[in-house]
Amino acid sequence: MNIQTKSFRVDEGTTVDLSKRPTRVKDIYNSKKQYKQVLKKHIEELSDLQRLHYAYNRYALLLIFQAMDAAGKDGAIRHVMSGVNPQGCQVFSFKHPSATELDHDFLWRTTQSLPERGRIGIFNRSYYEEVLIVRVHPEILLSQGLPDELLDEKTLWQDRYRSIIDLESHLHRNGTRIIKFFLHLSEEEQRQRFLQRIDEPEKNWKFSLADIKERKYWKEYMQAYEACLSTTSTKTSPWYVVPADDKKNARLIISEVILQTLKSLNMSYPTTTKERQKELQSIRKRLAK
């Protein structure tokens, strides 16, 4: 099965029009059984590569997930990363910043959670919220304690984009590989999933009135995402616009992108010196006795 991941990638310098990007594509799988088989294969490959990544201990991998509510971020992370050793992987979910976090620059709280070399870090929402929800709700800026001269919207967002690009470039130069996924959900599919959350008791906890309030800003969110994706997708830290109306398709696309990224790294298991091998053989003989 050949998944053309390039078709979902946002090339650097591309102007993104989400109305022209599909939220649903032709099924990658022919049946539910085949979907499970392909995902299982991806998970097994990812597990092997993650073990190598952990042992090699030269690169870090940061996966960023952004989306509208109900797009399937949690499920994608849960299914795709189900075979990864928890010792080498951490998931961080960023919600409303605390008072302490608001007293620092907007990148401070996420920077503390960046993955170490040899590990995979997953951001379920991220510093990109600062150019998404904050742009849709500019009143949030008033709680961030910024000097008045920095609140000019003509320059504010471009300055934040520049800060993000500079950070990601710095991380890349120091061995962190970054993949960014925007799960592209249609407004109608979100409505259907919200109805499911109401109709199915075990999903009631996922739904709140705040979700409905945010739907009113759908157009504004799409504009914020378009500006963000257009400006911050780079050759070294690309965005992938993943059609999310079909969760199974989305998971296969995401897992394939991660696999391709890990395979592109020049990794190998650490080798031992002759002296070390002699030492190990000596220890083995003692243990054998």
N, C-alpha and C positions, 0 to 999 in steps of 0.2 A: 504494500500500500504506500503510495507516494503522496505525501501531504505537501502541497506547494505553499510553504510558509511565507515566501517572499511576497505573495499577493496580499498578505495582511500587514506587512511591514510598512511603516511610514518612513519614506526616504527623507534624508536630511534636505531641508529647503522646500519640501512639498507643502502646498497649502491644502489643508484638510477640509473637505466638505462632507460632514457626516451623513447628510441626506443622500449622498451618492455612494456611501459605503454600506454594504448589505448587513442586515442584522441576522440574516439567515442565508445559508448557502446549501448547495446540493449535499446530501448526506455523504460523509466520508466513508461510512460503514454501510453494509448491505442489510444487516439485521442486528438485533440486540445482542445475539450470540457473538457475532463478529466484533461488535463494539467492545464487548467484554474481553475478547481474545486480544484485540489490538491494545487496549488499555493495559491489560495484564503484561503484555510484552514490553510496552513502554515503561511500566513501573519496575519491571525486573531489570531492564537496561539502566534505568535511572538509579536504581539501588546499587548496581555494580559501579557505575560512574561516580556516584557519590562516595563510595568507599575509596575509590582511587583518588578522588578530589581531596578527601580527608587525609589520606596517607601522604599525598604529594605536598600538601600544606604550603602552596605558593600562591594560589588564587583564592579569592572569596567570590561568592556569587550572591547577588542581590536581586530578588524578584519583587517587582512592585505591581500591585493589583489595584486598579481604580475602576469604578463603575457607578451607575445609578443603583438605587436600592432594588433588591430582588434580581440582580443580574446573574447571580450565581458564583460570586467570589469565594465564599466560604466552601461551597461544594467542590469547586474546582481545586482549591488548595487541599481539601480533605482527600479527594480521590486521586489526584495526580501525585501527591507526596506521600501516599499511604505506605509505600514500601521503603521510605527513607529512614535511616537510623536516626532517632531523635537526638542522639549525641552530637550529630553533625548538622542539625537543622533547628532553626528557631523562627517562630511566627510572632509578629508584633501587630497588634491592632491599635490604630491611633484614632481616638475619638476627641471629645472636647478637651482642649489643653487646660492644665491646672494653673493655679495662680502663679506658681513658681515658673512654669514653662512660659507663661505670658510675659514674665519679666526678662526673658532672654530673646535672642533673635529667632526668627521663625524656623530655622533649620536646627536649632539646638537640641530639641527633644528627640528628633529622629536620628541625629548624628550619634547619639549615645547608644543606639541600638543597631548600628551597622555591624555586619557579620565579620568575624575574625577570618584570617586565612585558613583555608581548609573547611570552611563551613558555608552553609547556605542560609541566608537570611530572607525572610518573607515579610514584606510590609503589606498588610491588609488595610488599605488606605495609607497615605504617606504625607510627606511634605508637600505633595501636589495639592492637597486640600487647601493650601494657602493661596493658590491661584485658581481654585475652583469654587468651593463653597464660600470662601471669603470674597471672591469676586461677585458671585451672585447675591451675597448678603453683605455689602460693604459696611453695614453698621457694625459688623464684627470687628472691624479695624479699630473702632473706638475703644475696645477693651484691651487692645494690644499695647497701649502706652507709647505709641510712636510719636516722635516730635511732629508738630504741625506741618513743617516744611516737607515731610516725607509722605504726606497723605494726598499728594497730587496724583489723581488717577491717570493723568497723561503720561506719567513716568513710572508710577508705582509698580504696575504689573510687568513692564519690560525690565525693570530693575530686579524684580523677583525671578523672572525667567533667567536673567543673566547669572544671578546667584546660584540657581539650581544647575545651570549648565556648567558653571565653573566648578561646583562641588562634584558633579558627576565626572567631569574631565580629570579632576584631581584624583578621584577614586580609581578611575581607569588606569591612570599613570602609575598607581601604586598597587595594581594587581586585582582590583575588584571589578568583576564583570557585571553589568547591570542590564536586566531585561525588564521592559515595562509593558504591562498588558492593560488595555482598556477593553472591558467586556461591553460590546456594543449591543444594547438591548433596545427593542422597539417600545414605544409608549403603550401600544396595545398589549404586547406580551407582558409588560410590567403590570398592567391592569388585571390580566388573567391570573398572574401569580399572586397579586394582592388578594384577589377573590378566593384563591386556594387557601391562603393563610387565614382567611376568615372562616371558610367553610370546613376546614379540616382542624379539629380541636388540637391535635398535636403540633400544629403550626401557628396557633393563636399567639404564642409568645413572640413570634417574629414580627408581628404587626403592631403599629402604633399610629395614632392620628398624625404624628409628625410626618410620617411617610406620605400621607395624602396631601398635607400642606406643601411638601416639597414638589409634588407633581405639578403644582401650579406654575412652577418656575422651569418647566421642562425646556422651553425654548432658550431661556437664559443659560441653563446648564449646558446645552448643546453648543451654544456660542462660546462659552468659557472653555469647554473641552476642545473645540476646534482651534481656538487660539493657542491653547496649551500644547496640543499635539503638533501643530504646525511649527511652533517655535522651539520646542525642547526635544524633538526627536533628532538624534544625531547618529552618525555612523557607528560610534562606539557605544552609545546608550540608546538604542532604538525603542520606539513605541510599536506595539502590534495592536491593531484594531481587530479584535476577535469577535466575529458574529456570535451573539450569545442567546438568540432565541431558542436554539437547540443546545441544551447543556452538554449532551454527549459529544457533539461536534466540537464544541468549545474546549472540552477537556482534552480531546485528541490533538487539537491544534496547539494548545498550550504545552502539553507534554512533549510534542515533537520539537517545538521551538527550544525548550530547555535542553533536550537531548542534543540537538544540533550545536547549541552553544557549548555544552560540556565537551562534546567530541572535538570541537575546534581548538580546544586548549591542548598545548603540548605537555601532557602529564604522563608520569610514569611512577611506578612504585620505587621507593628508595632502595638503592643497592648497598650491599655490605662490602667492606674491604676484605682482603685476604686475611689480614690479622684478625678481624672480627669473626670471620668464618672459622678460623682455627680455634678461637676462643669458644665459639658456640659448640664446635665438635668436641672440645675438651669437656665442656659442661654436659654435653649429651652422654659421653662415656660414663661420667660420674653418676648421672641420673639412671643410666641403664643398669648399673650395678646395684 
